């Protein structure tokens, strides 16, 4: 599954990381990004395996500013 994050809209709340740390990371003073092993040329676009779809869907739902997208 392809995923993306609109990092400019991220408020650094960490909800995505708390919900799905296997896929999302919020580091000191930086907007959320996809864990490097799932990047597709950039930290805001990636592809995850079926194993992580459930937690990614939960992270998408937990984001208060709805900046996570899945295709």
N, CA, C and O atoms as a Tripos MOL2 file, in Angstrom:
@<TRIPOS>MOLECULE
protein
  284   283    71     0     0
PROTEIN
NO_CHARGES

@<TRIPOS>ATOM
      1 N           0.8390   -1.1730    0.0000 N.3       1 UNK1
      2 CA          0.0000    0.0000    0.0000 C.3       1 UNK1
      3 C           0.8830    1.2340    0.0000 C.2       1 UNK1
      4 O           1.8640    1.3110    0.7390 O.2       1 UNK1
      5 N           0.5250    2.1970   -0.8340 N.am      2 UNK2
      6 CA          1.2560    3.4560   -0.9030 C.3       2 UNK2
      7 C           0.6930    4.4120    0.1460 C.2       2 UNK2
      8 O          -0.5220    4.5150    0.3130 O.2       2 UNK2
      9 N           1.5870    5.1120    0.8510 N.am      3 UNK3
     10 CA          1.1660    6.0880    1.8530 C.3       3 UNK3
     11 C           1.9350    7.3900    1.6540 C.2       3 UNK3
     12 O           3.0210    7.4090    1.0750 O.2       3 UNK3
     13 N           1.3480    8.4670    2.1450 N.am      4 UNK4
     14 CA          2.0420    9.7480    2.0900 C.3       4 UNK4
     15 C           1.6410   10.5910    3.2930 C.2       4 UNK4
     16 O           0.5970   10.3700    3.9080 O.2       4 UNK4
     17 N           2.4820   11.5490    3.6130 N.am      5 UNK5
     18 CA          2.2160   12.4930    4.6940 C.3       5 UNK5
     19 C           2.4240   13.8990    4.1480 C.2       5 UNK5
     20 O           3.4430   14.1840    3.5190 O.2       5 UNK5
     21 N           1.4660   14.7630    4.3870 N.am      6 UNK6
     22 CA          1.6410   16.1810    4.0760 C.3       6 UNK6
     23 C           2.3910   16.7730    5.2620 C.2       6 UNK6
     24 O           1.7750   17.2360    6.2220 O.2       6 UNK6
     25 N           3.7020   16.7590    5.1970 N.am      7 UNK7
     26 CA          4.5240   17.1650    6.3380 C.3       7 UNK7
     27 C           4.3390   18.6400    6.6910 C.2       7 UNK7
     28 O           4.5250   19.0130    7.8490 O.2       7 UNK7
     29 N           3.9840   19.4790    5.7380 N.am      8 UNK8
     30 CA          3.7630   20.8950    6.0270 C.3       8 UNK8
     31 C           2.5660   21.1030    6.9410 C.2       8 UNK8
     32 O           2.5220   22.0820    7.6860 O.2       8 UNK8
     33 N           1.5980   20.2010    6.8960 N.am      9 UNK9
     34 CA          0.4050   20.3160    7.7370 C.3       9 UNK9
     35 C           0.5320   19.6160    9.0790 C.2       9 UNK9
     36 O          -0.3420   19.7510    9.9360 O.2       9 UNK9
     37 N           1.6100   18.8730    9.2690 N.am     10 UNK10
     38 CA          1.8270   18.1210   10.5110 C.3      10 UNK10
     39 C           2.0330   19.0670   11.6910 C.2      10 UNK10
     40 O           2.7340   20.0740   11.5790 O.2      10 UNK10
     41 N           1.4120   18.7290   12.8250 N.am     11 UNK11
     42 CA          1.5530   19.5540   14.0310 C.3      11 UNK11
     43 C           2.4580   18.8880   15.0770 C.2      11 UNK11
     44 O           2.5380   19.3450   16.2170 O.2      11 UNK11
     45 N           3.1310   17.8160   14.6840 N.am     12 UNK12
     46 CA          4.1060   17.1220   15.5410 C.3      12 UNK12
     47 C           3.5040   16.5810   16.8390 C.2      12 UNK12
     48 O           4.1850   16.5380   17.8640 O.2      12 UNK12
     49 N           2.2510   16.1750   16.8060 N.am     13 UNK13
     50 CA          1.6050   15.6670   18.0210 C.3      13 UNK13
     51 C           2.0860   14.2700   18.3940 C.2      13 UNK13
     52 O           2.0150   13.8880   19.5620 O.2      13 UNK13
     53 N           2.5730   13.5050   17.4250 N.am     14 UNK14
     54 CA          3.0860   12.1650   17.6790 C.3      14 UNK14
     55 C           2.0420   11.0730   17.7010 C.2      14 UNK14
     56 O           2.3680    9.9250   18.0040 O.2      14 UNK14
     57 N           0.7890   11.3930   17.3870 N.am     15 UNK15
     58 CA         -0.2770   10.3830   17.4050 C.3      15 UNK15
     59 C           0.0150    9.2370   16.4420 C.2      15 UNK15
     60 O          -0.2340    8.0760   16.7670 O.2      15 UNK15
     61 N           0.5380    9.5540   15.2660 N.am     16 UNK16
     62 CA          0.8320    8.4960   14.2890 C.3      16 UNK16
     63 C           1.9110    7.5470   14.8100 C.2      16 UNK16
     64 O           1.8030    6.3320   14.6490 O.2      16 UNK16
     65 N           2.9350    8.0950   15.4250 N.am     17 UNK17
     66 CA          4.0070    7.2610   15.9610 C.3      17 UNK17
     67 C           3.5140    6.4300   17.1380 C.2      17 UNK17
     68 O           3.8750    5.2600   17.2660 O.2      17 UNK17
     69 N           2.7020    7.0170   17.9870 N.am     18 UNK18
     70 CA          2.1650    6.2660   19.1280 C.3      18 UNK18
     71 C           1.2890    5.1140   18.6620 C.2      18 UNK18
     72 O           1.2480    4.0610   19.3000 O.2      18 UNK18
     73 N           0.5910    5.3120   17.5530 N.am     19 UNK19
     74 CA         -0.3210    4.3010   17.0400 C.3      19 UNK19
     75 C           0.3850    3.2720   16.1630 C.2      19 UNK19
     76 O           0.0170    2.0970   16.1600 O.2      19 UNK19
     77 N           1.3940    3.7120   15.4230 N.am     20 UNK20
     78 CA          2.0530    2.8140   14.4600 C.3      20 UNK20
     79 C           3.5300    3.1710   14.3170 C.2      20 UNK20
     80 O           3.9500    3.6930   13.2850 O.2      20 UNK20
     81 N           4.2960    2.8960   15.3340 N.am     21 UNK21
     82 CA          5.7210    3.2540   15.3310 C.3      21 UNK21
     83 C           6.5240    2.4380   14.3190 C.2      21 UNK21
     84 O           7.6590    2.7980   14.0050 O.2      21 UNK21
     85 N           5.9610    1.3600   13.8110 N.am     22 UNK22
     86 CA          6.6450    0.5740   12.7960 C.3      22 UNK22
     87 C           6.7500    1.3420   11.4780 C.2      22 UNK22
     88 O           7.6260    1.0650   10.6580 O.2      22 UNK22
     89 N           5.8360    2.3220   11.2780 N.am     23 UNK23
     90 CA          5.7580    3.0360   10.0020 C.3      23 UNK23
     91 C           6.0620    4.5230   10.1320 C.2      23 UNK23
     92 O           6.6240    5.1140    9.2100 O.2      23 UNK23
     93 N           5.7040    5.1420   11.2570 N.am     24 UNK24
     94 CA          5.8250    6.5970   11.4000 C.3      24 UNK24
     95 C           6.7880    6.9770   12.5200 C.2      24 UNK24
     96 O           6.9180    6.2730   13.5220 O.2      24 UNK24
     97 N           7.4620    8.1180   12.3180 N.am     25 UNK25
     98 CA          8.4210    8.6110   13.2990 C.3      25 UNK25
     99 C           8.3000   10.1320   13.3950 C.2      25 UNK25
    100 O           8.2240   10.8310   12.3850 O.2      25 UNK25
    101 N           8.2840   10.6240   14.6310 N.am     26 UNK26
    102 CA          8.3140   12.0660   14.8890 C.3      26 UNK26
    103 C           9.5450   12.3090   15.7500 C.2      26 UNK26
    104 O           9.5930   11.9060   16.9120 O.2      26 UNK26
    105 N          10.5350   12.9680   15.1710 N.am     27 UNK27
    106 CA         11.7760   13.2160   15.8850 C.3      27 UNK27
    107 C          11.8110   14.6410   16.4000 C.2      27 UNK27
    108 O          11.0180   15.4810   15.9740 O.2      27 UNK27
    109 N          12.7140   14.9090   17.3010 N.am     28 UNK28
    110 CA         12.8540   16.2030   17.9680 C.3      28 UNK28
    111 C          12.6490   17.3960   17.0450 C.2      28 UNK28
    112 O          13.4910   17.6760   16.1920 O.2      28 UNK28
    113 N          11.5450   18.0910   17.2100 N.am     29 UNK29
    114 CA         11.2900   19.3150   16.4740 C.3      29 UNK29
    115 C          11.0620   19.1530   14.9810 C.2      29 UNK29
    116 O          11.1120   20.1360   14.2410 O.2      29 UNK29
    117 N          10.8130   17.9370   14.5280 N.am     30 UNK30
    118 CA         10.5740   17.7050   13.1080 C.3      30 UNK30
    119 C           9.1750   17.1440   12.9010 C.2      30 UNK30
    120 O           8.6230   16.4820   13.7790 O.2      30 UNK30
    121 N           8.6160   17.4130   11.7460 N.am     31 UNK31
    122 CA          7.3190   16.8570   11.4030 C.3      31 UNK31
    123 C           7.4250   15.3510   11.2290 C.2      31 UNK31
    124 O           8.5080   14.8120   11.0020 O.2      31 UNK31
    125 N           6.2940   14.6890   11.3380 N.am     32 UNK32
    126 CA          6.2550   13.2350   11.1630 C.3      32 UNK32
    127 C           6.7880   12.8490    9.7910 C.2      32 UNK32
    128 O           6.6360   13.5840    8.8150 O.2      32 UNK32
    129 N           7.4100   11.6910    9.7400 N.am     33 UNK33
    130 CA          7.8280   11.1310    8.4660 C.3      33 UNK33
    131 C           7.7280    9.6160    8.5190 C.2      33 UNK33
    132 O           7.5570    9.0240    9.5850 O.2      33 UNK33
    133 N           7.8340    9.0170    7.3790 N.am     34 UNK34
    134 CA          7.7650    7.5730    7.2680 C.3      34 UNK34
    135 C           9.1270    6.9940    7.6490 C.2      34 UNK34
    136 O          10.1650    7.5590    7.3060 O.2      34 UNK34
    137 N           9.1150    5.8770    8.3520 N.am     35 UNK35
    138 CA         10.3540    5.2030    8.7340 C.3      35 UNK35
    139 C          11.1420    4.8990    7.4520 C.2      35 UNK35
    140 O          10.5740    4.4540    6.4550 O.2      35 UNK35
    141 N          12.4270    5.1390    7.4930 N.am     36 UNK36
    142 CA         13.2780    5.0960    6.2940 C.3      36 UNK36
    143 C          13.1520    3.8230    5.4670 C.2      36 UNK36
    144 O          13.2030    3.8860    4.2380 O.2      36 UNK36
    145 N          12.9920    2.6990    6.0930 N.am     37 UNK37
    146 CA         12.9260    1.4450    5.3180 C.3      37 UNK37
    147 C          11.7050    1.3720    4.4040 C.2      37 UNK37
    148 O          11.6590    0.5280    3.5090 O.2      37 UNK37
    149 N          10.7140    2.2450    4.6140 N.am     38 UNK38
    150 CA          9.5170    2.2640    3.7720 C.3      38 UNK38
    151 C           9.4630    3.4570    2.8270 C.2      38 UNK38
    152 O           8.4940    3.6030    2.0820 O.2      38 UNK38
    153 N          10.4700    4.3020    2.8400 N.am     39 UNK39
    154 CA         10.5060    5.4660    1.9450 C.3      39 UNK39
    155 C          10.4420    5.0300    0.4910 C.2      39 UNK39
    156 O          10.9220    3.9610    0.1140 O.2      39 UNK39
    157 N           9.8400    5.8840   -0.3010 N.am     40 UNK40
    158 CA          9.8930    5.7210   -1.7520 C.3      40 UNK40
    159 C          10.4090    7.0460   -2.2960 C.2      40 UNK40
    160 O           9.6270    7.8860   -2.7420 O.2      40 UNK40
    161 N          11.7210    7.2310   -2.2590 N.am     41 UNK41
    162 CA         12.4400    8.4140   -2.7430 C.3      41 UNK41
    163 C          12.3620    9.6270   -1.8210 C.2      41 UNK41
    164 O          13.0880   10.5940   -2.0530 O.2      41 UNK41
    165 N          11.5350    9.6280   -0.8060 N.am     42 UNK42
    166 CA         11.4210   10.7800    0.0940 C.3      42 UNK42
    167 C          10.7780   10.3330    1.4040 C.2      42 UNK42
    168 O          10.0730    9.3250    1.4340 O.2      42 UNK42
    169 N          11.0180   11.0780    2.4940 N.am     43 UNK43
    170 CA         10.4680   10.6810    3.7930 C.3      43 UNK43
    171 C           8.9630   10.8880    3.9330 C.2      43 UNK43
    172 O           8.3760   10.4700    4.9300 O.2      43 UNK43
    173 N           8.3320   11.5260    2.9510 N.am     44 UNK44
    174 CA          6.8940   11.7620    3.0520 C.3      44 UNK44
    175 C           6.0670   10.8820    2.1170 C.2      44 UNK44
    176 O           4.8440   11.0120    2.0640 O.2      44 UNK44
    177 N           6.7270    9.9870    1.3770 N.am     45 UNK45
    178 CA          6.0430    9.0550    0.4870 C.3      45 UNK45
    179 C           6.6550    7.6800    0.6960 C.2      45 UNK45
    180 O           7.8770    7.5390    0.7430 O.2      45 UNK45
    181 N           5.8130    6.6750    0.8190 N.am     46 UNK46
    182 CA          6.3440    5.3420    1.0350 C.3      46 UNK46
    183 C           5.4060    4.2480    0.6010 C.2      46 UNK46
    184 O           4.3010    4.4990    0.1210 O.2      46 UNK46
    185 N           5.8650    3.0430    0.7770 N.am     47 UNK47
    186 CA          5.0740    1.8620    0.4590 C.3      47 UNK47
    187 C           5.2720    0.8810    1.6070 C.2      47 UNK47
    188 O           6.4000    0.5620    1.9820 O.2      47 UNK47
    189 N           4.1520    0.4060    2.1600 N.am     48 UNK48
    190 CA          4.2180   -0.5290    3.2750 C.3      48 UNK48
    191 C           3.6550   -1.8840    2.8640 C.2      48 UNK48
    192 O           2.8930   -1.9960    1.9030 O.2      48 UNK48
    193 N           4.0470   -2.8980    3.6070 N.am     49 UNK49
    194 CA          3.5490   -4.2440    3.3440 C.3      49 UNK49
    195 C           2.1780   -4.4230    3.9910 C.2      49 UNK49
    196 O           1.7500   -3.6080    4.8070 O.2      49 UNK49
    197 N           1.5130   -5.4870    3.6180 N.am     50 UNK50
    198 CA          0.1990   -5.7950    4.1800 C.3      50 UNK50
    199 C           0.2470   -5.9670    5.6930 C.2      50 UNK50
    200 O          -0.7590   -5.7710    6.3750 O.2      50 UNK50
    201 N           1.4000   -6.3290    6.2120 N.am     51 UNK51
    202 CA          1.5700   -6.5370    7.6460 C.3      51 UNK51
    203 C           1.2540   -5.2810    8.4520 C.2      51 UNK51
    204 O           0.7650   -5.3700    9.5790 O.2      51 UNK51
    205 N           1.5320   -4.1120    7.8780 N.am     52 UNK52
    206 CA          1.3810   -2.8560    8.6090 C.3      52 UNK52
    207 C           0.1410   -2.0520    8.2300 C.2      52 UNK52
    208 O          -0.0350   -0.9350    8.7180 O.2      52 UNK52
    209 N          -0.7050   -2.5860    7.3880 N.am     53 UNK53
    210 CA         -1.8900   -1.8400    6.9350 C.3      53 UNK53
    211 C          -2.8160   -1.5110    8.1050 C.2      53 UNK53
    212 O          -3.3430   -0.4010    8.1810 O.2      53 UNK53
    213 N          -3.0170   -2.4460    9.0000 N.am     54 UNK54
    214 CA         -3.9330   -2.2200   10.1200 C.3      54 UNK54
    215 C          -3.4600   -1.0830   11.0230 C.2      54 UNK54
    216 O          -4.2460   -0.1950   11.3540 O.2      54 UNK54
    217 N          -2.1960   -1.0960   11.4230 N.am     55 UNK55
    218 CA         -1.7150   -0.0260   12.3090 C.3      55 UNK55
    219 C          -1.6320    1.3000   11.5620 C.2      55 UNK55
    220 O          -1.8560    2.3540   12.1570 O.2      55 UNK55
    221 N          -1.3120    1.2660   10.2570 N.am     56 UNK56
    222 CA         -1.2740    2.4940    9.4780 C.3      56 UNK56
    223 C          -2.6770    3.1050    9.3860 C.2      56 UNK56
    224 O          -2.8320    4.3230    9.4760 O.2      56 UNK56
    225 N          -3.6870    2.2670    9.2090 N.am     57 UNK57
    226 CA         -5.0650    2.7440    9.1520 C.3      57 UNK57
    227 C          -5.4600    3.3770   10.4830 C.2      57 UNK57
    228 O          -6.1500    4.3960   10.5070 O.2      57 UNK57
    229 N          -5.0290    2.7820   11.5820 N.am     58 UNK58
    230 CA         -5.2930    3.3630   12.9050 C.3      58 UNK58
    231 C          -4.5770    4.7010   13.0570 C.2      58 UNK58
    232 O          -5.1370    5.6430   13.6180 O.2      58 UNK58
    233 N          -3.3500    4.7910   12.5640 N.am     59 UNK59
    234 CA         -2.5970    6.0530   12.6240 C.3      59 UNK59
    235 C          -3.2820    7.1240   11.8000 C.2      59 UNK59
    236 O          -3.3760    8.2730   12.2300 O.2      59 UNK59
    237 N          -3.7570    6.7630   10.6280 N.am     60 UNK60
    238 CA         -4.4770    7.6960    9.7680 C.3      60 UNK60
    239 C          -5.6900    8.2570   10.5170 C.2      60 UNK60
    240 O          -5.9440    9.4610   10.4790 O.2      60 UNK60
    241 N          -6.4280    7.3910   11.1900 N.am     61 UNK61
    242 CA         -7.6190    7.8120   11.9350 C.3      61 UNK61
    243 C          -7.2630    8.6490   13.1580 C.2      61 UNK61
    244 O          -8.0530    9.4940   13.5800 O.2      61 UNK61
    245 N          -6.0850    8.4230   13.7310 N.am     62 UNK62
    246 CA         -5.7030    9.1410   14.9510 C.3      62 UNK62
    247 C          -5.1390   10.5290   14.6880 C.2      62 UNK62
    248 O          -5.0330   11.3320   15.6150 O.2      62 UNK62
    249 N          -4.7740   10.8290   13.4480 N.am     63 UNK63
    250 CA         -4.1530   12.1150   13.1200 C.3      63 UNK63
    251 C          -5.1880   13.2400   13.2320 C.2      63 UNK63
    252 O          -6.1690   13.2480   12.4890 O.2      63 UNK63
    253 N          -4.9800   14.1860   14.1520 N.am     64 UNK64
    254 CA         -5.9790   15.2410   14.3550 C.3      64 UNK64
    255 C          -6.0580   16.2470   13.2110 C.2      64 UNK64
    256 O          -7.0470   16.9710   13.0960 O.2      64 UNK64
    257 N          -5.0400   16.3040   12.3700 N.am     65 UNK65
    258 CA         -5.0650   17.2420   11.2540 C.3      65 UNK65
    259 C          -5.1750   16.5250    9.8890 C.2      65 UNK65
    260 O          -5.1010   17.1620    8.8380 O.2      65 UNK65
    261 N          -5.3500   15.2120    9.9260 N.am     66 UNK66
    262 CA         -5.6110   14.3930    8.7320 C.3      66 UNK66
    263 C          -4.5940   14.6280    7.6040 C.2      66 UNK66
    264 O          -4.9730   14.9090    6.4670 O.2      66 UNK66
    265 N          -3.3180   14.5110    7.9270 N.am     67 UNK67
    266 CA         -2.2780   14.7050    6.9150 C.3      67 UNK67
    267 C          -1.7190   13.4020    6.3350 C.2      67 UNK67
    268 O          -0.8400   13.4320    5.4730 O.2      67 UNK67
    269 N          -2.2250   12.2720    6.8030 N.am     68 UNK68
    270 CA         -1.7850   10.9600    6.2990 C.3      68 UNK68
    271 C          -2.7740   10.4960    5.2440 C.2      68 UNK68
    272 O          -3.9870   10.5690    5.4390 O.2      68 UNK68
    273 N          -2.2460   10.0190    4.1260 N.am     69 UNK69
    274 CA         -3.0810    9.5170    3.0370 C.3      69 UNK69
    275 C          -2.6140    8.1200    2.6530 C.2      69 UNK69
    276 O          -1.4240    7.8140    2.7140 O.2      69 UNK69
    277 N          -3.5550    7.2830    2.2590 N.am     70 UNK70
    278 CA         -3.2430    5.9210    1.8200 C.3      70 UNK70
    279 C          -3.9620    5.6260    0.5130 C.2      70 UNK70
    280 O          -5.0950    6.0580    0.2960 O.2      70 UNK70
    281 N          -3.2850    4.8860   -0.3500 N.am     71 UNK71
    282 CA         -3.8790    4.5000   -1.6340 C.3      71 UNK71
    283 C          -3.8230    3.0000   -1.7580 C.2      71 UNK71
    284 O          -4.2680    2.4470   -2.7630 O.2      71 UNK71
@<TRIPOS>BOND
     1     1     2 1
     2     2     3 1
     3     3     4 2
     4     3     5 am
     5     5     6 1
     6     6     7 1
     7     7     8 2
     8     7     9 am
     9     9    10 1
    10    10    11 1
    11    11    12 2
    12    11    13 am
    13    13    14 1
    14    14    15 1
    15    15    16 2
    16    15    17 am
    17    17    18 1
    18    18    19 1
    19    19    20 2
    20    19    21 am
    21    21    22 1
    22    22    23 1
    23    23    24 2
    24    23    25 am
    25    25    26 1
    26    26    27 1
    27    27    28 2
    28    27    29 am
    29    29    30 1
    30    30    31 1
    31    31    32 2
    32    31    33 am
    33    33    34 1
    34    34    35 1
    35    35    36 2
    36    35    37 am
    37    37    38 1
    38    38    39 1
    39    39    40 2
    40    39    41 am
    41    41    42 1
    42    42    43 1
    43    43    44 2
    44    43    45 am
    45    45    46 1
    46    46    47 1
    47    47    48 2
    48    47    49 am
    49    49    50 1
    50    50    51 1
    51    51    52 2
    52    51    53 am
    53    53    54 1
    54    54    55 1
    55    55    56 2
    56    55    57 am
    57    57    58 1
    58    58    59 1
    59    59    60 2
    60    59    61 am
    61    61    62 1
    62    62    63 1
    63    63    64 2
    64    63    65 am
    65    65    66 1
    66    66    67 1
    67    67    68 2
    68    67    69 am
    69    69    70 1
    70    70    71 1
    71    71    72 2
    72    71    73 am
    73    73    74 1
    74    74    75 1
    75    75    76 2
    76    75    77 am
    77    77    78 1
    78    78    79 1
    79    79    80 2
    80    79    81 am
    81    81    82 1
    82    82    83 1
    83    83    84 2
    84    83    85 am
    85    85    86 1
    86    86    87 1
    87    87    88 2
    88    87    89 am
    89    89    90 1
    90    90    91 1
    91    91    92 2
    92    91    93 am
    93    93    94 1
    94    94    95 1
    95    95    96 2
    96    95    97 am
    97    97    98 1
    98    98    99 1
    99    99   100 2
   100    99   101 am
   101   101   102 1
   102   102   103 1
   103   103   104 2
   104   103   105 am
   105   105   106 1
   106   106   107 1
   107   107   108 2
   108   107   109 am
   109   109   110 1
   110   110   111 1
   111   111   112 2
   112   111   113 am
   113   113   114 1
   114   114   115 1
   115   115   116 2
   116   115   117 am
   117   117   118 1
   118   118   119 1
   119   119   120 2
   120   119   121 am
   121   121   122 1
   122   122   123 1
   123   123   124 2
   124   123   125 am
   125   125   126 1
   126   126   127 1
   127   127   128 2
   128   127   129 am
   129   129   130 1
   130   130   131 1
   131   131   132 2
   132   131   133 am
   133   133   134 1
   134   134   135 1
   135   135   136 2
   136   135   137 am
   137   137   138 1
   138   138   139 1
   139   139   140 2
   140   139   141 am
   141   141   142 1
   142   142   143 1
   143   143   144 2
   144   143   145 am
   145   145   146 1
   146   146   147 1
   147   147   148 2
   148   147   149 am
   149   149   150 1
   150   150   151 1
   151   151   152 2
   152   151   153 am
   153   153   154 1
   154   154   155 1
   155   155   156 2
   156   155   157 am
   157   157   158 1
   158   158   159 1
   159   159   160 2
   160   159   161 am
   161   161   162 1
   162   162   163 1
   163   163   164 2
   164   163   165 am
   165   165   166 1
   166   166   167 1
   167   167   168 2
   168   167   169 am
   169   169   170 1
   170   170   171 1
   171   171   172 2
   172   171   173 am
   173   173   174 1
   174   174   175 1
   175   175   176 2
   176   175   177 am
   177   177   178 1
   178   178   179 1
   179   179   180 2
   180   179   181 am
   181   181   182 1
   182   182   183 1
   183   183   184 2
   184   183   185 am
   185   185   186 1
   186   186   187 1
   187   187   188 2
   188   187   189 am
   189   189   190 1
   190   190   191 1
   191   191   192 2
   192   191   193 am
   193   193   194 1
   194   194   195 1
   195   195   196 2
   196   195   197 am
   197   197   198 1
   198   198   199 1
   199   199   200 2
   200   199   201 am
   201   201   202 1
   202   202   203 1
   203   203   204 2
   204   203   205 am
   205   205   206 1
   206   206   207 1
   207   207   208 2
   208   207   209 am
   209   209   210 1
   210   210   211 1
   211   211   212 2
   212   211   213 am
   213   213   214 1
   214   214   215 1
   215   215   216 2
   216   215   217 am
   217   217   218 1
   218   218   219 1
   219   219   220 2
   220   219   221 am
   221   221   222 1
   222   222   223 1
   223   223   224 2
   224   223   225 am
   225   225   226 1
   226   226   227 1
   227   227   228 2
   228   227   229 am
   229   229   230 1
   230   230   231 1
   231   231   232 2
   232   231   233 am
   233   233   234 1
   234   234   235 1
   235   235   236 2
   236   235   237 am
   237   237   238 1
   238   238   239 1
   239   239   240 2
   240   239   241 am
   241   241   242 1
   242   242   243 1
   243   243   244 2
   244   243   245 am
   245   245   246 1
   246   246   247 1
   247   247   248 2
   248   247   249 am
   249   249   250 1
   250   250   251 1
   251   251   252 2
   252   251   253 am
   253   253   254 1
   254   254   255 1
   255   255   256 2
   256   255   257 am
   257   257   258 1
   258   258   259 1
   259   259   260 2
   260   259   261 am
   261   261   262 1
   262   262   263 1
   263   263   264 2
   264   263   265 am
   265   265   266 1
   266   266   267 1
   267   267   268 2
   268   267   269 am
   269   269   270 1
   270   270   271 1
   271   271   272 2
   272   271   273 am
   273   273   274 1
   274   274   275 1
   275   275   276 2
   276   275   277 am
   277   277   278 1
   278   278   279 1
   279   279   280 2
   280   279   281 am
   281   281   282 1
   282   282   283 1
   283   283   284 2
@<TRIPOS>SUBSTRUCTURE
     1 UNK1         2 RESIDUE 1 A UNK
     2 UNK2         6 RESIDUE 1 A UNK
     3 UNK3        10 RESIDUE 1 A UNK
     4 UNK4        14 RESIDUE 1 A UNK
     5 UNK5        18 RESIDUE 1 A UNK
     6 UNK6        22 RESIDUE 1 A UNK
     7 UNK7        26 RESIDUE 1 A UNK
     8 UNK8        30 RESIDUE 1 A UNK
     9 UNK9        34 RESIDUE 1 A UNK
    10 UNK10       38 RESIDUE 1 A UNK
    11 UNK11       42 RESIDUE 1 A UNK
    12 UNK12       46 RESIDUE 1 A UNK
    13 UNK13       50 RESIDUE 1 A UNK
    14 UNK14       54 RESIDUE 1 A UNK
    15 UNK15       58 RESIDUE 1 A UNK
    16 UNK16       62 RESIDUE 1 A UNK
    17 UNK17       66 RESIDUE 1 A UNK
    18 UNK18       70 RESIDUE 1 A UNK
    19 UNK19       74 RESIDUE 1 A UNK
    20 UNK20       78 RESIDUE 1 A UNK
    21 UNK21       82 RESIDUE 1 A UNK
    22 UNK22       86 RESIDUE 1 A UNK
    23 UNK23       90 RESIDUE 1 A UNK
    24 UNK24       94 RESIDUE 1 A UNK
    25 UNK25       98 RESIDUE 1 A UNK
    26 UNK26      102 RESIDUE 1 A UNK
    27 UNK27      106 RESIDUE 1 A UNK
    28 UNK28      110 RESIDUE 1 A UNK
    29 UNK29      114 RESIDUE 1 A UNK
    30 UNK30      118 RESIDUE 1 A UNK
    31 UNK31      122 RESIDUE 1 A UNK
    32 UNK32      126 RESIDUE 1 A UNK
    33 UNK33      130 RESIDUE 1 A UNK
    34 UNK34      134 RESIDUE 1 A UNK
    35 UNK35      138 RESIDUE 1 A UNK
    36 UNK36      142 RESIDUE 1 A UNK
    37 UNK37      146 RESIDUE 1 A UNK
    38 UNK38      150 RESIDUE 1 A UNK
    39 UNK39      154 RESIDUE 1 A UNK
    40 UNK40      158 RESIDUE 1 A UNK
    41 UNK41      162 RESIDUE 1 A UNK
    42 UNK42      166 RESIDUE 1 A UNK
    43 UNK43      170 RESIDUE 1 A UNK
    44 UNK44      174 RESIDUE 1 A UNK
    45 UNK45      178 RESIDUE 1 A UNK
    46 UNK46      182 RESIDUE 1 A UNK
    47 UNK47      186 RESIDUE 1 A UNK
    48 UNK48      190 RESIDUE 1 A UNK
    49 UNK49      194 RESIDUE 1 A UNK
    50 UNK50      198 RESIDUE 1 A UNK
    51 UNK51      202 RESIDUE 1 A UNK
    52 UNK52      206 RESIDUE 1 A UNK
    53 UNK53      210 RESIDUE 1 A UNK
    54 UNK54      214 RESIDUE 1 A UNK
    55 UNK55      218 RESIDUE 1 A UNK
    56 UNK56      222 RESIDUE 1 A UNK
    57 UNK57      226 RESIDUE 1 A UNK
    58 UNK58      230 RESIDUE 1 A UNK
    59 UNK59      234 RESIDUE 1 A UNK
    60 UNK60      238 RESIDUE 1 A UNK
    61 UNK61      242 RESIDUE 1 A UNK
    62 UNK62      246 RESIDUE 1 A UNK
    63 UNK63      250 RESIDUE 1 A UNK
    64 UNK64      254 RESIDUE 1 A UNK
    65 UNK65      258 RESIDUE 1 A UNK
    66 UNK66      262 RESIDUE 1 A UNK
    67 UNK67      266 RESIDUE 1 A UNK
    68 UNK68      270 RESIDUE 1 A UNK
    69 UNK69      274 RESIDUE 1 A UNK
    70 UNK70      278 RESIDUE 1 A UNK
    71 UNK71      282 RESIDUE 1 A UNK
